[in-house]
Amino acid sequence: MSQPAKQPAVSPAATVLAPTDFQDRGACPLCGAAGKDAFATVHDFDVIPVRRCKACGLMHSARIMSASGTAKYYQDVFGSEFHRKGQMINAEVNFVALSKLVPLREVNTVLDVGCGYGYLPRMLKDAGKRPMGVEVSKGESEFARTQLGLEVRTGMLEQVGMPTGWFDAVASFEVIEHVPRPVEFVRSMAAHIRPGGFVIVGTDNFESPVVQRMGARFPKWIPHTHVNHFGPETLTETMRRAGLKVEGVWSYTPLENSIRSRLPKYRKPVDVKAAWNFADHVKEEMGRNYPMFWLRRELAKVWSARLTLRKNGAGSMIFAVGRPRD
């Protein structure tokens, strides 16, 4: 007698999120523009369209989770082997980027905001620095503390009692796209640096040629969690509105993005509703595999070792560095 096929486990996100849990975004989260004529649709994704503010240019999700829904999702649901392995790869790149963006020899105390499982702070600790982390996910922050031996506090930055005006550098990589109020987020980061310290923000560059070539197929269009979609100008404006003097914006393109953007599969026209489907995504998002992880990790190490940051907006990842105004 044949055995029934094993059904894949349903992601816990599917038990928490439903289309009815999302509400209209309202005003632009960067400049505050509002009204039915203030925005243009970029991609009419299932349930959650992405729009562009006509005043400041920021692309962002038109609908967003409620405050209570956001807290429950990130605290109790967010985190998986897929995310953990992805963060291991990203940490290799972000460590190299950080060493190129700021004079790391002069930096000792570093706060990683949204540190996830803690791989970047672990690398900083191994390099002789004094890192601390903040992470809203209970599961991820617990891993960083118990498995990696790091000082990581669970919760939002403004709630966990981190010392203000103390850190040489406060960094956040691939987090600002998740937060509903990006200016307030950066302002909170800036409150924790010492006079003359650095604020470093890294995120995807949705204005890059790679994204333009791939269109709706670009894998970082995840509108239920990536609620802000920056380019160099809008990231710079966010830093300025948070009270920082922007030292510059640098970019680079990860190896996988470079390869994908040139494959015919990713350049063919696609129905936007098929490119990202809400129900399918939340059903699978915390249970996905990470194919060829070890190969991809080794390739990322080689790629990051030769990483060249360019002071332009051509790469599919951007990094902005800000310092307090005099």
N, C-alpha and C positions, 0 to 999 in steps of 0.2 A: 504494500500500500504506500503510495507516494505521500511524502510529508508536505503540508501546506507551506507555501513560500513565506519566509519570515518577513514580516512587515517592518519597515524602518520606524524607529522611535520618533514620535512627534516631538518637535522642539518645544521646550517649555514656553517659548515666546508665543506659541499658538494658543496656549491656555490663558495668556494674559492680555494679548492684543487682539482687537477686532476693529473693523473700519469705523464703528461707532465711537471708539475711544479717541478719535481725532477731531479736532476743532479747527475752524478757520484761523489762520495765523494773524490776521489783522494787519497792522502797519508793518512797514519794512523794518526789520530788526537792526538795521544799520543807521538809516537816516530818518526813519519815522514817517516817510511818505505813506499816504493812505488814500483809499478811494478806488472805485472800480476801474478808473482809467490810469491808475498809478503803476500798473504792472502789465507785462507782456508774457504770455505763456512760452516757456522754453521747451518743455516736454510734458505732455499730458499723460503722465503715468497713471496707472490704475490706483484709484482712491486718493493719491497724493500727488497732484501736479507740481512741477517745478516752474517758478516764474522769475522774471527779472524785474527789478525796480527800475523804472525809467529815469528816476532822479539820480541815483547813485550807482546803479549798475549791478548791485549785489543780486546774484541768483540765490534763491532759497525756496524751501518747501512751502507750498501755499497752505498746507494743513499740518498740524503738529499735535503731539500727545498732550493731554492735560498735565498739570504739574504733578498731581498724585500718580498718574499713570507713568510719567517719566521716571519718577523716583522708584516706583515698584519695578519697572522694567530694568533699570540699570543696577539697582541694588540687589535684587533677588534673582534676576533671570540672566543678565548679560554675563557671558563667559563660556568658553568651550575649548575643546582641543584645537579646533580650527583657529580660534582667536589666539590661543597660547602659542601655537607654532608660528603663526603669522607675526606675533610680537617678537619672537626670538629672531626672526629674520630682520624685522624692522629695526630692532635694537642695534644690530651690526651697522646698519646704514646711519641711524641717528647719532650713534656715538662718533662716527667719522665726521658727519656733518657738524656736530656740535664743536668738535675740535678745530674745524675750519672756520666756524662762524665767530667764535670768541677766543681770546687768548687763554686757553685752558690752563696754561702754566700758572696764570695769575688767579685762577678760580679754585676755591676750595669747597665752599658750601654750595650745594646745588639742590634745588627743589624741582622734582618732576611731577607736574600736575596732570593727573590722569595716567599714572604710571603703569596701570594694568597689572600684569603678573610680576613686574619688577625687573625685567631683564636689563633695561638701560641703567637704572640705579646700581644694579649688581656690577655692571661693567665699569661704572664710575668709581665704585668702591674698590674694585680690583686695581684701578689706576691710581689709587691713593687719595681719592677725593672723599668728601663727607656728604653723601647724598641722603636726602629724605624724599618720601613720596606721599602723594595723596591719591586715593582711588575710591570712587563711589561704589564699585562692585564689591560686595562682601566676599565672594569667592575668590576673586583675583587678588584683593588686598591680603586676604588670609594666606594665600599661597606665597606672596612676596615676603610676608613675615616669617612663616613657619618653614618654608622650603628654601628660601634664599637668605634668610637672616637679616632682613632689611627693616629700617624704621619707616613704616608706612602706616598712615592713618586712614581710616575708612570714613568717607563722607565727602561733602563738598568743601572746597578750599576755605570758604568763608566761615565754615561751621566747625572745623576740627582743631582750632587753636594753634595753628602754626605761627611761629614768631614773625612779626612784621618788621620790615626794615632791616633784615638780618642776612639774607642770602646773597652770595656773590652773583648767582644766576638762577633764574626761574624759567624753566622750559616746559613746553607742552607740545607733544607731537601727535598729530592726527586725533585731536580732541575738539578743537574749536568748531569743527564742522558739526559736532553733536549738540552744542549748547544753544538754548533758545535765545540768549541775549549775549552775543559775542563781545560787545564793547564792555559790558559789566564784567565779563569773564577776564578779559585782559587787564582791566583796571584792578581787579582783585589780585591777579598775578603781580602787577607792578607794586602793589602795596607791601609785598614781601621782600623786595630787593633792597639792599643797602644803597646809600647814595653812590652813584656811579656804577651800579650793578647793571646786569643785562636781563632783558626779557626776550626769550626766543620762542617763536611760534612756527610750527611746521604743519602744513596741510596740503591736500590735493589742489592742483591748479586747474580749475575747470575752464580756464580761458586758453589753455595750451593747445598747440597744434595736434598733439596726440588725442586730446578729447574731441577736438573738432573733426579729426579723421574718423574716430570711432562713433561719434554721435551718441545715441541712446544706448549703444552697446558697451560704453565705458563701464567697467565693473564697479566703480565707486559711486554710480548713481544709486543710492540706497535711501530714498527720500523719507522713509519713516524714522531713520536714525541720523543720517547725514542731512541736517536741516538747513545748513548754510553751505554755499558752493562758491568758494572764493577764487579770485584772480589776483594778480599782483597789486592792482590799484585798490581793490576793495579791502584786501588784507592790510595794506598800508593805511588806508583811511580808518580802519578799525583801530589800529594801533594809535593813530593820532588822536582819535576821539577818546581813547582811554588815557590820554595825557602823556604819551611818550613821544620822544624825538626818534624818528625812524632812521636807523643807520643805513639800512638798505634792505633789498629783497633779492635773494639768490634762488636759483632753481637748478634742478637736474631731473633726468628721466630714469626711473628704475628699469632694470633690464627687462622685466616681464612686460611692462607697458610699452617699451620700445619694440619688442617682438610682436606683441599682440596687435599693435596699431598698424602693422605692416602685413598681417595675415588677411587674405581675402575674406575669410569668415567674419572678421570683425569690422570689415569695411562695407559689407553689403547693407543695403537699406533694410530696415526692420520696422515692423509695426510697434509703436511705442508701448502699447498695452501688453504686447508679448515680451518686450525687452525686460520689463519689470512688473511682476504680478504680485500684489500684496499677499494674498492667501498662500500662494506657493512659497514665497520668500520666508514669511514668518513660520511656516510649517517646518522648513528645513534649516533655518539660519544657525541654530545652535547645535545641529547634528551633522554638519557637513564634514567631509574628509578634506585632507590637505594633500592632494596627489603629489608624488615625487618630492616629498618634503625635504629629505636630506640632500638631494641633488639641487633643489632650488636654494637651500640654505648655503651650500658650498659656492654656488654660482653668485649668490648675493654677496658673500664674503669677498670674492675676487672682484666683483663689480664695485663694491663700496671701497675697497682698498685703493682703487684708481679713480674714485669719485672726484669729479671736478665740478664745483659749484660755480655757476655763471651768474653774473649780475644782470640778469634779464628775465623775461617771463616766458621763455621758450620751453622749459622743462615741465613735466607733468606733476612734479612736487615743488612747492615753494616754501622758503624759510624767510621769515622777517625777523630782524633784530632791532629792538628798541631800547632806549635808555631814558632815564628821567630828564625832563627838561630843566635847564638851569634856572 
